Amino acid sequence: MNECFLDNQKQSEHIIFKTATGYQKIYIHEIEYIEAQNKHCCFYLVSKEQVEVMIPLYKLEEQLNKYKIFFNVIEVI
């Protein structure tokens, strides 16, 4: 039963971001990957939805670091 509670708690973790049309709640478990686009970031979700938020990547990384499930991929040429 304790495992079930922890699973539900992890699925309810979310962050609220400002978008062009207002604010949107994004659940952590729904994030597939994030792409930086100038001073904005685009979230690609498991549901195939794309959400553009008005926050630079470096600030977003600060918020997501506490979840310890995200990492930054740097392309080396």
VMD Tcl script that draws the C-alpha trace (Angstrom):
set ca {
  {0.00 0.00 0.00}
  {2.89 2.32 0.74}
  {4.27 1.76 -2.79}
  {0.90 2.69 -4.26}
  {0.87 5.95 -2.31}
  {4.39 6.82 -3.49}
  {3.47 6.06 -7.13}
  {0.42 8.32 -6.91}
  {2.47 11.04 -5.26}
  {5.08 10.94 -8.07}
  {2.37 11.07 -10.73}
  {0.88 14.19 -9.16}
  {4.16 16.15 -9.15}
  {3.86 19.10 -11.48}
  {5.20 22.52 -12.37}
  {3.15 25.50 -13.52}
  {4.61 27.60 -16.34}
  {3.66 30.80 -18.11}
  {2.78 30.28 -21.78}
  {1.71 32.66 -24.55}
  {-1.94 32.05 -23.66}
  {-1.75 32.01 -19.85}
  {-0.50 29.40 -17.40}
  {-0.28 25.64 -17.81}
  {0.32 22.80 -15.38}
  {2.76 20.19 -16.68}
  {3.03 16.88 -14.85}
  {6.61 15.68 -14.43}
  {5.77 12.10 -15.47}
  {4.31 13.41 -18.77}
  {7.55 15.06 -19.98}
  {9.29 13.18 -22.77}
  {11.94 15.81 -23.52}
  {12.51 19.57 -23.54}
  {14.00 21.65 -26.33}
  {15.50 25.15 -25.92}
  {14.30 27.76 -28.42}
  {15.99 31.14 -27.85}
  {14.56 32.45 -24.55}
  {11.72 29.91 -24.54}
  {11.55 26.14 -24.07}
  {9.27 23.63 -25.71}
  {8.03 20.63 -23.73}
  {7.27 17.48 -25.73}
  {4.84 15.38 -23.73}
  {4.02 11.67 -23.80}
  {0.59 12.61 -25.18}
  {2.37 14.11 -28.27}
  {1.33 17.59 -27.11}
  {3.85 20.42 -27.39}
  {3.84 23.23 -24.84}
  {6.00 26.31 -25.34}
  {6.88 28.07 -22.08}
  {8.35 31.50 -21.56}
  {11.43 30.58 -19.55}
  {15.07 30.16 -20.63}
  {16.62 26.72 -20.32}
  {19.06 27.64 -17.54}
  {16.18 28.71 -15.26}
  {14.19 25.63 -16.19}
  {17.13 23.39 -15.29}
  {17.22 24.95 -11.81}
  {13.57 24.00 -11.27}
  {13.91 20.47 -12.66}
  {17.15 19.57 -10.83}
  {15.24 18.60 -7.69}
  {13.55 15.71 -9.52}
  {16.87 14.03 -10.38}
  {15.39 12.37 -13.48}
  {16.39 14.96 -16.08}
  {19.76 15.49 -17.70}
  {21.18 17.87 -20.28}
  {22.36 16.33 -23.54}
  {25.05 18.30 -25.32}
  {25.69 17.48 -28.95}
  {29.41 17.23 -29.73}
  {30.47 17.85 -33.32}
}
mol new
graphics top color blue
foreach p $ca { graphics top sphere $p radius 0.5 }
foreach p [lrange $ca 0 end-1] q [lrange $ca 1 end] { graphics top cylinder $p $q radius 0.2 }
display resetview
